[in-house]
Structures are given as C-alpha cells and as structure tokens.
C-alpha cells in the first residue's frame, strides 16, 4: 500500500474533513478524494460516511485506523533506522509540549539514555495540537501530554500531577496581579480553556507568551505576574525573588505518557515504565536541577 494513502486516511480521520485533511497533507482536496477512493477500492470497504458536515469513520474505517497508524509509524521508523549510527538498534521519537520538557523530560533524558543505551532518542518540543497530529501520523513513538484523548489502540499511563500557580516578581503586595503587568503564558489548549472559564473578566493581557522560559525571564526583568507549573518555580519561590499569590485560582493537570498498544513490550513501553518510575521517585525536578543534569 502507498504510504501516502495511509497518511491521507489518517488526516481525514483526525480532522473529519476532506478539506482540512488536504491542508494537512499539502495537496488539493480532489487529490484527497482520489486517494481515499483508491484506498477504499483496495480494501473493498467504505471507510467514511460522507455528508455536508464532514466525514465520519465507518465501522470498517475504525478497524482500519489502528493499522494505518501502525503503517505510518513503521514507515517513519524505517526512515529513521536507515540513518542510525553504528551501535544503535533503533530510534525512539519522543515528543511533549515545552512545559513538560522543562523540569521533567530534560531531567529524565540522561537516565533514559543509560537505561536504553542501544536506542537513539529523537526529542521534539511543540504545541499540543501539533504534537497530537504528529503522533497520529506515526511521527512519534512516545508522547507526553496533558489530558490526551483516549482512543482505540493506544496505551495511556499517568505519570504525575502538575499544578499551575500564580506568582509575581513585584515586591509590592498591593499591586493587582491581574493588572497591566499580568503575562498570559500559553501552556496549551487545556490551560487556555480553563483560564478563560475561571478568569473571564480580566482585561486582555498586554503581553502573551507561548514559551514559559521567556515568561520567567521577563519576570526577572520586570515586576510582573504569570502562571507557572509549581515545580518550575519552586526554587525561585524559595530564593525569594518570586512570591506566590495566595488565594488566586490554581489549575491542576495530570501528565500522561501515550504509546500505541502494540509497543507495550518494545522500547517505547520500556521508556514509559522508566518515566513512570522517574516521576514516582520525585523526578519532576525543578528547573535548575533539570538543566544542570543534561
């Protein structure tokens, strides 16, 4: 089977739209239609129920989806393995949003390399939406994310709980933490939705950042406030240049490791178990320790 047929099928399945799938795989909508029709002819089954509102998987489509994911992942793995350095058996592609690299995965990488010395690790940090897309296309073996969507064929393991707290670098306790110097950090779609729900009346922040380390540096330079994972600012709170805003809403999220069900007994499954033990052992290290351990 042409790998592009599988990739196009997955794009339609994930977006529910031939038009959106065309944008994702960078072809015309008519090409998407031709590819899906060719795939359905090869399988002898209709894979989508088409309507004016979009495209939904048929029962046959749902059965085929996990095989398409396996095919896409196998092809991606084959391309990576072909370029492996001597002494390495395979490549493990790991992806997570920046908030889960900083203070967790960066600290875990050295131990993971020691635990799996024959495995080359390819690490990616990206926004949650792009992460889910890449994982669905087979571009990642292991995804660490907040609130991943459960789906057939996936193995999901909870790693730890993250708590986001409001902190300020302004020593003046009379300053409104949600005033003109409040910085909105984009910690992902879950945080954005909850922030809007819980804090609907605050003014539009004058500064919005999508990288937490930039926001933290800004707070070093300017008296300001922002939300951060508690584990990332624990050392700064102890040092005293940051203070926690008591009484402000807090946001809690569980971090999960996600792999395909078929990889439980493979290197990806071993990596998940390592990360779980790392987290249970207090491996959600603070920012300075994580950077120092790399």
VOBA-1610 file (N, C-alpha, C; in pm, whole numbers, padded with zeros to 5 digits, always signed):
BEGIN
Unk+00084-00120+00000Unk+00000+00000+00000Unk+00087+00125+00000Unk+00048+00225-00076Unk+00117+00353-00080Unk+00105+00420+00057Unk+00218+00459+00115Unk+00216+00521+00248Unk+00136+00650+00248Unk+00131+00719+00132Unk+00056+00844+00125Unk-00094+00820+00139Unk-00140+00702+00098Unk-00282+00669+00118Unk-00313+00659+00266Unk-00224+00593+00341Unk-00245+00579+00485Unk-00238+00715+00554Unk-00141+00798+00517Unk-00128+00930+00578Unk-00250+01017+00549Unk-00301+01008+00428Unk-00419+01086+00391Unk-00542+01036+00466Unk-00556+00904+00477Unk-00667+00847+00554Unk-00663+00898+00698Unk-00547+00896+00760Unk-00534+00941+00899Unk-00568+01090+00913Unk-00530+01169+00814Unk-00560+01312+00818Unk-00711+01336+00813Unk-00782+01261+00728Unk-00928+01276+00721Unk-00992+01227+00850Unk-00942+01115+00903Unk-00998+01060+01026Unk-00982+01157+01143Unk-00868+01225+01149Unk-00840+01315+01261Unk-00914+01448+01249Unk-00929+01498+01127Unk-00992+01629+01108Unk-01142+01619+01082Unk-01188+01503+01034Unk-01329+01488+00999Unk-01369+01568+00877Unk-01270+01603+00795Unk-01297+01689+00679Unk-01196+01661+00569Unk-01244+01644+00447Unk-01155+01627+00332Unk-01077+01756+00306Unk-01144+01870+00326Unk-01079+01999+00302Unk-00965+02021+00401Unk-00992+01997+00530Unk-00888+02017+00632Unk-00775+01916+00615Unk-00811+01795+00574Unk-00708+01693+00550Unk-00617+01735+00436Unk-00675+01796+00333Unk-00595+01844+00219Unk-00492+01947+00264Unk-00533+02036+00355Unk-00440+02136+00407Unk-00328+02069+00486Unk-00364+01964+00560Unk-00266+01899+00646Unk-00161+01823+00566Unk-00203+01758+00457Unk-00107+01679+00379Unk-00057+01755+00256Unk-00100+01882+00245Unk-00047+01973+00142Unk-00076+01926-00001Unk-00201+01888-00024Unk-00245+01853-00159Unk-00384+01914-00181Unk-00433+01906-00304Unk-00567+01956-00334Unk-00673+01864-00274Unk-00792+01920-00249Unk-00900+01839-00193Unk-00937+01725-00288Unk-00930+01751-00417Unk-00962+01646-00514Unk-00864+01530-00504Unk-00738+01560-00471Unk-00638+01454-00454Unk-00670+01370-00332Unk-00715+01434-00225Unk-00757+01360-00106Unk-00871+01265-00141Unk-00969+01314-00214Unk-01083+01230-00253Unk-01037+01111-00336Unk-00946+01135-00430Unk-00895+01026-00514Unk-00820+00923-00432Unk-00741+00969-00336Unk-00664+00876-00253Unk-00755+00791-00165Unk-00855+00853-00107Unk-00947+00777-00021Unk-01027+00677-00104Unk-01068+00720-00223Unk-01142+00629-00311Unk-01054+00511-00351Unk-00926+00537-00382Unk-00834+00430-00418Unk-00813+00334-00302Unk-00804+00388-00181Unk-00785+00304-00063Unk-00908+00218-00039Unk-01026+00276-00053Unk-01149+00201-00034Unk-01162+00090-00137Unk-01118+00116-00259Unk-01121+00013-00363Unk-01026-00101-00330Unk-00908-00068-00278Unk-00812-00172-00241Unk-00865-00259-00128Unk-00934-00197-00032Unk-00983-00270+00084Unk-01120-00333+00060Unk-01189-00283-00040Unk-01322-00335-00067Unk-01425-00293+00035Unk-01400-00182+00103Unk-01490-00134+00208Unk-01497+00019+00203Unk-01612+00072+00243Unk-01625+00216+00257Unk-01568+00255+00393Unk-01479+00353+00395Unk-01411+00391+00519Unk-01471+00513+00586Unk-01545+00594+00509Unk-01604+00716+00564Unk-01749+00730+00521Unk-01831+00781+00612Unk-01964+00827+00577Unk-01952+00975+00544Unk-01976+01011+00417Unk-01962+01150+00374Unk-02094+01223+00389Unk-02087+01348+00433Unk-02205+01433+00443Unk-02163+01578+00423Unk-02259+01667+00421Unk-02227+01809+00403Unk-02149+01864+00522Unk-02162+01799+00637Unk-02094+01849+00757Unk-01954+01791+00774Unk-01919+01692+00691Unk-01785+01636+00704Unk-01781+01488+00672Unk-01682+01421+00728Unk-01662+01278+00702Unk-01640+01206+00835Unk-01719+01103+00861Unk-01708+01025+00984Unk-01668+00882+00950Unk-01586+00824+01034Unk-01540+00687+01011Unk-01655+00588+01016Unk-01657+00496+00922Unk-01748+00383+00929Unk-01688+00279+01024Unk-01760+00172+01048Unk-01704+00066+01134Unk-01577+00009+01073Unk-01578-00010+00940Unk-01458-00059+00872Unk-01344+00042+00886Unk-01378+00171+00879Unk-01277+00275+00894Unk-01214+00274+01032Unk-01296+00252+01133Unk-01243+00246+01270Unk-01150+00128+01288Unk-01185+00015+01228Unk-01098-00102+01236Unk-00966-00077+01164Unk-00974-00008+01051Unk-00853+00016+00971Unk-00763+00121+01034Unk-00819+00210+01115Unk-00743+00325+01166Unk-00616+00282+01240Unk-00627+00185+01328Unk-00507+00148+01405Unk-00401+00084+01316Unk-00446+00014+01209Unk-00349-00044+01116Unk-00279+00067+01035Unk-00356+00170+01000Unk-00296+00283+00928Unk-00194+00355+01016Unk-00226+00369+01144Unk-00131+00431+01238Unk-00004+00348+01249Unk-00021+00217+01256Unk+00096+00128+01265Unk+00180+00138+01138Unk+00113+00142+01023Unk+00183+00152+00896Unk+00263+00282+00887Unk+00199+00394+00924Unk+00267+00523+00919Unk+00385+00527+01015Unk+00364+00471+01133Unk+00472+00469+01233Unk+00587+00380+01187Unk+00554+00265+01128Unk+00658+00173+01080Unk+00740+00238+00970Unk+00673+00311+00880Unk+00745+00378+00772Unk+00837+00486+00827Unk+00786+00564+00921Unk+00869+00668+00982Unk+00989+00605+01054Unk+00964+00495+01124Unk+01072+00427+01195Unk+01175+00372+01098Unk+01128+00319+00986Unk+01220+00264+00885Unk+01312+00372+00830Unk+01257+00492+00805Unk+01340+00601+00755Unk+01444+00643+00858Unk+01404+00645+00985Unk+01498+00682+01090Unk+01605+00575+01109Unk+01563+00448+01107Unk+01658+00338+01128Unk+01762+00332+01017Unk+01721+00370+00897Unk+01815+00365+00785Unk+01934+00458+00805Unk+01915+00560+00889Unk+02022+00657+00913Unk+02085+00641+01051Unk+02064+00526+01114Unk+02115+00504+01250Unk+02268+00501+01254Unk+02326+00561+01358Unk+02471+00549+01375Unk+02508+00408+01419Unk+02635+00372+01403Unk+02681+00239+01441Unk+02657+00214+01589Unk+02616+00092+01621Unk+02594+00054+01760Unk+02455+00079+01811Unk+02371+00146+01733Unk+02234+00173+01773Unk+02139+00079+01701Unk+02038+00031+01775Unk+01942-00063+01717Unk+01822+00006+01656Unk+01779+00116+01716Unk+01659+00184+01668Unk+01656+00327+01719Unk+01556+00402+01673Unk+01535+00539+01717Unk+01403+00547+01792Unk+01403+00613+01905Unk+01281+00637+01982Unk+01247+00785+01971Unk+01136+00814+01904Unk+01093+00953+01885Unk+01000+00993+01999Unk+01042+01091+02077Unk+00968+01135+02195Unk+00926+01280+02176Unk+00799+01310+02204Unk+00750+01446+02189Unk+00667+01489+02308Unk+00671+01618+02339Unk+00594+01674+02450Unk+00588+01825+02434Unk+00491+01891+02497Unk+00490+02037+02497Unk+00606+02090+02581Unk+00650+02213+02556Unk+00765+02268+02631Unk+00749+02260+02782Unk+00628+02277+02834Unk+00607+02277+02979Unk+00641+02143+03041Unk+00635+02033+02963Unk+00667+01902+03017Unk+00810+01861+02990Unk+00876+01930+02898Unk+01021+01911+02884Unk+01093+01979+02999Unk+01056+02105+03023Unk+01124+02184+03125Unk+01090+02128+03263Unk+01190+02077+03332Unk+01169+02028+03467Unk+01129+01884+03479Unk+01099+01815+03366Unk+01067+01673+03374Unk+01146+01593+03271Unk+01111+01607+03144Unk+01176+01523+03043Unk+01323+01558+03024Unk+01359+01685+03037Unk+01501+01718+03026Unk+01582+01650+03135Unk+01525+01642+03254Unk+01593+01574+03363Unk+01593+01423+03347Unk+01492+01369+03278Unk+01481+01224+03262Unk+01570+01170+03151Unk+01605+01254+03054Unk+01679+01206+02937Unk+01809+01133+02969Unk+01895+01187+03058Unk+02020+01114+03085Unk+01996+00973+03137Unk+01901+00957+03229Unk+01871+00825+03281Unk+01809+00734+03177Unk+01726+00791+03090Unk+01665+00712+02983Unk+01771+00661+02887Unk+01869+00745+02856Unk+01979+00702+02768Unk+02060+00590+02832Unk+02081+00599+02963Unk+02155+00493+03033Unk+02074+00364+03039Unk+01942+00377+03056Unk+01856+00259+03064Unk+01843+00189+02930Unk+01848+00266+02821Unk+01833+00210+02686Unk+01952+00254+02601Unk+02072+00204+02629Unk+02192+00254+02561Unk+02196+00223+02412Unk+02119+00123+02369Unk+02120+00086+02228Unk+02017+00163+02146Unk+01947+00257+02210Unk+01841+00333+02146Unk+01882+00480+02130Unk+01871+00530+02007Unk+01892+00673+01983Unk+01761+00746+02008Unk+01765+00855+02080Unk+01644+00930+02114Unk+01635+01055+02027Unk+01520+01073+01964Unk+01492+01196+01889Unk+01384+01272+01964Unk+01418+01387+02018Unk+01328+01462+02104Unk+01268+01580+02031Unk+01137+01603+02053Unk+01066+01714+01989Unk+00983+01787+02093Unk+00990+01920+02092Unk+00906+02004+02177Unk+00817+02087+02086Unk+00687+02080+02108Unk+00594+02151+02020Unk+00461+02171+02091Unk+00377+02255+02031Unk+00244+02280+02086Unk+00161+02153+02084Unk+00064+02147+02175Unk-00014+02025+02193Unk-00084+01980+02065Unk-00141+02075+01990Unk-00212+02038+01868Unk-00119+01973+01767Unk-00001+02032+01748Unk+00096+01975+01655Unk+00148+01841+01704Unk+00158+01828+01835Unk+00205+01704+01896Unk+00109+01589+01865Unk-00019+01613+01887Unk-00120+01510+01861Unk-00122+01474+01713Unk-00109+01574+01628Unk-00107+01549+01483Unk+00011+01462+01444Unk+00130+01495+01494Unk+00249+01418+01460Unk+00240+01276+01514Unk+00188+01260+01633Unk+00172+01126+01690Unk+00074+01044+01607Unk-00037+01106+01567Unk-00136+01036+01486Unk-00084+00995+01350Unk+00014+01069+01298Unk+00073+01037+01168Unk+00188+00937+01179Unk+00216+00891+01301Unk+00324+00795+01319Unk+00460+00857+01335Unk+00467+00989+01353Unk+00595+01056+01365Unk+00655+01051+01504Unk+00580+01000+01602Unk+00629+00987+01739Unk+00600+00847+01791Unk+00694+00792+01867Unk+00671+00664+01935Unk+00610+00686+02072Unk+00647+00796+02136Unk+00605+00824+02273Unk+00569+00972+02285Unk+00449+00997+02334Unk+00402+01134+02354Unk+00372+01153+02502Unk+00419+01263+02559Unk+00385+01301+02696Unk+00300+01426+02687Unk+00181+01422+02746Unk+00087+01533+02727Unk-00011+01539+02844Unk-00078+01654+02854Unk-00187+01670+02949Unk-00317+01625+02882Unk-00399+01553+02955Unk-00533+01516+02910Unk-00537+01462+02767Unk-00461+01360+02734Unk-00469+01305+02597Unk-00603+01239+02575Unk-00650+01243+02453Unk-00777+01179+02421Unk-00758+01029+02411Unk-00844+00956+02481Unk-00838+00811+02474Unk-00886+00765+02337Unk-00819+00666+02282Unk-00857+00613+02151Unk-00818+00467+02144Unk-00888+00394+02060Unk-00858+00252+02043Unk-00715+00235+01994Unk-00647+00137+02051Unk-00512+00107+02006Unk-00404+00186+02077Unk-00441+00269+02175Unk-00343+00348+02249Unk-00331+00299+02392Unk-00209+00302+02444Unk-00183+00271+02584Unk-00147+00402+02654Unk-00221+00437+02758Unk-00204+00565+02827Unk-00166+00539+02973Unk-00058+00601+03018Unk-00008+00581+03154Unk+00008+00716+03223Unk-00058+00732+03339Unk-00043+00856+03414Unk+00095+00862+03478Unk+00159+00980+03469Unk+00294+00997+03524Unk+00294+01077+03653Unk+00232+01195+03652Unk+00230+01279+03772Unk+00126+01389+03757Unk+00101+01460+03867Unk+00008+01572+03868Unk+00086+01702+03862Unk+00044+01793+03776Unk+00105+01924+03766Unk+00007+02028+03820Unk+00057+02123+03897Unk-00026+02230+03949Unk+00030+02364+03902Unk-00054+02444+03838Unk-00015+02576+03791Unk-00059+02680+03893Unk+00036+02763+03937Unk+00008+02864+04039Unk+00047+03002+03987Unk-00017+03103+04042Unk+00012+03242+04003Unk+00125+03295+04092Unk+00230+03347+04029Unk+00343+03403+04103Unk+00371+03544+04051Unk+00441+03621+04133Unk+00473+03759+04097Unk+00616+03792+04137Unk+00680+03875+04056Unk+00813+03926+04089Unk+00807+04068+04144Unk+00685+04117+04164Unk+00665+04252+04216Unk+00661+04246+04369Unk+00755+04311+04438Unk+00754+04306+04585Unk+00638+04384+04648Unk+00573+04469+04570Unk+00460+04548+04620Unk+00336+04459+04625Unk+00297+04419+04745Unk+00184+04327+04759Unk+00050+04393+04732Unk+00047+04526+04718Unk-00079+04595+04689Unk-00110+04598+04540Unk-00014+04557+04457Unk-00034+04558+04311Unk-00131+04448+04271Unk-00223+04482+04182Unk-00318+04383+04129Unk-00242+04283+04041Unk-00238+04153+04079Unk-00162+04057+03999Unk-00221+04035+03860Unk-00348+04072+03841Unk-00411+04059+03709Unk-00423+04196+03641Unk-00340+04289+03682Unk-00342+04423+03625Unk-00261+04433+03497Unk-00206+04550+03473Unk-00140+04577+03345Unk-00015+04494+03323Unk+00048+04444+03430Unk+00171+04367+03415Unk+00149+04216+03422Unk+00023+04175+03412Unk-00003+04031+03409Unk+00036+03975+03272Unk+00109+03865+03272Unk+00154+03800+03149Unk+00077+03670+03131Unk+00012+03655+03017Unk-00059+03531+02989Unk+00035+03436+02915Unk+00072+03328+02981Unk+00158+03227+02920Unk+00069+03118+02862Unk+00091+03084+02737Unk+00011+02982+02671Unk+00068+02844+02705Unk+00010+02782+02805Unk+00056+02649+02847Unk-00018+02538+02774Unk-00094+02570+02672Unk-00163+02467+02595Unk-00313+02487+02596Unk-00386+02412+02513Unk-00530+02431+02500Unk-00607+02406+02628Unk-00560+02312+02711Unk-00630+02283+02837Unk-00624+02405+02928Unk-00504+02460+02941Unk-00487+02578+03027Unk-00564+02698+02971Unk-00557+02718+02839Unk-00628+02832+02780Unk-00777+02825+02810Unk-00835+02706+02793Unk-00979+02690+02815Unk-01015+02714+02961Unk-00937+02658+03052Unk-00967+02673+03194Unk-00944+02817+03240Unk-00841+02880+03187Unk-00812+03020+03222Unk-00929+03109+03183Unk-00983+03087+03064Unk-01096+03167+03017Unk-01221+03140+03100Unk-01239+03014+03139Unk-01357+02976+03217Unk-01352+03033+03358Unk-01237+03024+03422Unk-01224+03065+03562Unk-01200+03215+03577Unk-01133+03275+03479Unk-01099+03418+03485Unk-01154+03492+03363Unk-01286+03493+03347Unk-01343+03553+03225Unk-01340+03705+03222Unk-01322+03768+03337Unk-01340+03913+03344Unk-01211+03993+03347Unk-01096+03927+03346Unk-00972+04004+03349Unk-00949+04069+03212Unk-00881+04182+03214Unk-00854+04253+03089Unk-00759+04171+03003Unk-00765+04195+02872Unk-00674+04126+02780Unk-00530+04162+02817Unk-00447+04062+02849Unk-00309+04092+02891Unk-00232+04166+02782Unk-00148+04259+02825Unk-00068+04335+02730Unk+00047+04254+02673Unk+00080+04142+02738Unk+00187+04056+02690Unk+00143+03911+02699Unk+00151+03840+02588Unk+00119+03698+02584Unk+00239+03624+02526Unk+00281+03518+02592Unk+00398+03441+02551Unk+00362+03294+02544Unk+00425+03222+02451Unk+00396+03080+02439Unk+00513+02992+02485Unk+00616+03053+02543Unk+00729+02977+02596Unk+00750+03019+02741Unk+00739+02923+02832Unk+00746+02954+02973Unk+00878+03014+03017Unk+00989+02968+02959Unk+01119+03021+02999Unk+01133+03169+02964Unk+01071+03210+02853Unk+01072+03353+02818Unk+00992+03434+02919Unk+00879+03378+02962Unk+00797+03447+03061Unk+00872+03461+03193Unk+00943+03357+03231Unk+01018+03362+03357Unk+01129+03466+03350Unk+01195+03474+03234Unk+01299+03575+03217Unk+01239+03716+03221Unk+01119+03729+03164Unk+01051+03860+03167Unk+01024+03901+03311Unk+00980+03806+03394Unk+00953+03837+03535Unk+01081+03873+03610Unk+01194+03824+03563Unk+01322+03864+03623Unk+01354+04010+03591Unk+01312+04052+03472Unk+01347+04187+03426Unk+01245+04293+03465Unk+01120+04250+03482Unk+01011+04346+03506Unk+00923+04295+03621Unk+00881+04381+03712Unk+00784+04338+03814Unk+00653+04298+03746Unk+00624+04171+03745Unk+00506+04122+03672Unk+00460+03991+03735Unk+00351+03938+03683Unk+00294+03813+03736Unk+00253+03722+03622Unk+00249+03592+03650Unk+00211+03493+03549Unk+00190+03360+03617Unk+00124+03269+03544Unk+00106+03132+03592Unk+00222+03044+03545Unk+00268+02957+03636Unk+00372+02860+03604Unk+00341+02728+03674Unk+00390+02616+03619Unk+00385+02492+03696Unk+00464+02513+03826Unk+00408+02471+03936Unk+00471+02495+04066Unk+00612+02438+04072Unk+00633+02321+04007Unk+00764+02257+04012Unk+00872+02342+03943Unk+00831+02425+03848Unk+00928+02506+03774Unk+00975+02628+03852Unk+00893+02674+03945Unk+00928+02798+04017Unk+00954+02774+04164Unk+00957+02648+04207Unk+00977+02618+04349Unk+01107+02678+04401Unk+01216+02662+04326Unk+01345+02715+04369Unk+01343+02868+04373Unk+01275+02930+04277Unk+01268+03076+04273Unk+01183+03131+04387Unk+01079+03056+04426Unk+00999+03097+04541Unk+01082+03089+04670Unk+01162+02983+04680Unk+01248+02970+04798Unk+01354+03079+04801Unk+01404+03113+04683Unk+01507+03218+04675Unk+01451+03355+04712Unk+01320+03371+04697Unk+01256+03494+04742Unk+01231+03600+04638Unk+01284+03582+04517Unk+01259+03686+04416Unk+01122+03670+04352Unk+01062+03553+04367Unk+00923+03533+04329Unk+00841+03508+04455Unk+00716+03550+04450Unk+00624+03519+04559Unk+00495+03463+04501Unk+00435+03373+04572Unk+00310+03313+04525Unk+00193+03402+04567Unk+00098+03418+04476Unk-00021+03497+04505Unk-00123+03406+04571Unk-00134+03418+04703Unk-00227+03334+04777Unk-00371+03372+04744Unk-00456+03273+04734Unk-00597+03296+04705Unk-00631+03302+04558Unk-00529+03307+04471Unk-00554+03307+04326Unk-00597+03168+04281Unk-00678+03158+04177Unk-00716+03026+04127Unk-00594+02943+04089Unk-00602+02813+04111Unk-00497+02720+04072Unk-00554+02626+03967Unk-00468+02573+03883Unk-00510+02482+03777Unk-00428+02354+03786Unk-00497+02241+03790Unk-00427+02113+03802Unk-00449+02025+03680Unk-00342+01960+03636Unk-00348+01871+03519Unk-00263+01748+03544Unk-00311+01636+03498Unk-00231+01514+03503Unk-00149+01503+03375Unk-00024+01461+03390Unk+00062+01437+03275Unk+00063+01288+03245Unk+00048+01253+03118Unk+00038+01113+03076Unk+00142+01082+02969Unk+00184+00957+02968Unk+00265+00904+02858Unk+00174+00822+02768Unk+00186+00840+02637Unk+00099+00771+02541Unk+00185+00701+02436Unk+00157+00573+02415Unk+00220+00496+02308Unk+00112+00412+02241Unk+00145+00349+02131Unk+00049+00257+02070Unk+00048+00128+02151Unk-00068+00065+02157Unk-00083-00058+02235Unk+00018-00164+02194Unk+00049-00170+02066Unk+00140-00271+02017Unk+00285-00250+02057Unk+00315-00134+02116Unk+00453-00105+02156Unk+00479-00125+02305Unk+00382-00181+02377Unk+00399-00201+02521Unk+00525-00283+02552Unk+00549-00388+02475Unk+00662-00475+02502Unk+00789-00434+02431Unk+00786-00319+02364Unk+00903-00274+02289Unk+00973-00160+02363Unk+01067-00095+02297Unk+01144+00010+02362Unk+01055+00124+02412Unk+00951+00158+02337Unk+00862+00266+02380Unk+00796+00231+02513Unk+00755+00105+02528Unk+00696+00061+02654Unk+00796+00066+02768Unk+00920+00028+02741Unk+01024+00037+02844Unk+01050+00182+02883Unk+01045+00271+02786Unk+01065+00413+02815Unk+00954+00467+02904Unk+00830+00424+02878Unk+00718+00468+02962Unk+00738+00423+03106Unk+00778+00298+03124Unk+00799+00248+03260Unk+00913+00322+03330Unk+01017+00356+03254Unk+01125+00436+03313Unk+01072+00572+03358Unk+00995+00639+03272Unk+00942+00771+03306Unk+00849+00763+03427Unk+00772+00656+03434Unk+00681+00641+03549Unk+00761+00628+03678Unk+00865+00545+03677Unk+00948+00529+03796Unk+01022+00658+03828Unk+01065+00727+03726Unk+01135+00855+03745Unk+01043+00955+03814Unk+00918+00961+03768Unk+00821+01053+03829Unk+00787+01011+03972Unk+00769+00880+03995Unk+00737+00832+04129Unk+00851+00858+04227Unk+00973+00860+04175Unk+01088+00885+04259Unk+01117+01032+04280Unk+01021+01117+04244Unk+01041+01261+04261Unk+01114+01323+04145Unk+01108+01259+04029Unk+01183+01305+03913Unk+01129+01430+03847Unk+01015+01482+03895Unk+00967+01609+03841Unk+01054+01718+03901Unk+01178+01721+03855Unk+01280+01806+03917Unk+01255+01951+03886Unk+01312+02034+03970Unk+01299+02177+03949Unk+01386+02220+03832Unk+01354+02336+03777Unk+01415+02381+03652Unk+01567+02380+03658Unk+01628+02437+03761Unk+01774+02447+03766Unk+01839+02310+03772Unk+01778+02215+03847Unk+01834+02081+03856Unk+01824+02010+03723Unk+01711+02030+03651Unk+01692+01963+03523Unk+01795+02009+03422Unk+01817+02139+03414Unk+01914+02192+03319Unk+02053+02146+03355Unk+02083+02143+03485Unk+02216+02103+03528Unk+02245+01958+03504Unk+02137+01876+03492Unk+02159+01733+03476Unk+02175+01690+03333Unk+02155+01778+03238Unk+02161+01739+03097Unk+02304+01736+03050
//
